[in-house]
Amino acid sequence: MQLSREEVRHIAQLARLSLTDEEEALYQEQLSAILEHFEQLQALNTKDIPPTATALPVRNVMREDEVEQAHEREDLLANAPDEEDGCFKVPAVLD
């Protein structure tokens, strides 16, 4: 499917893009090539292919939770730039 320059300008306007004449020519060629590829895909017979959500098998990749020893408060606060009453002290963000 060959797009016209007017169609490219319309698409650019919808996308709020300002294109030069050279860009219009480039995008006319590129977008037309993309649409031609979609036309080839539309020609494929997919009648016997069931719809799928993904081409890859669905599997859980999460690991099991493991209980670990908690860190000591002093170790955690050792790298804090400032602390007060056993808590991180940071500059106020809001008044």
Secondary structure, DSSP 4 states (H G I P E B T S, - for coil): -PPPHHHHHHHHHHTT----HHHHHHHHHHHHHHHHHHHHHHTS--TTSPP-S-SSPP---PPPP---PPPPHHHHHTT-S-EETTEE----S--
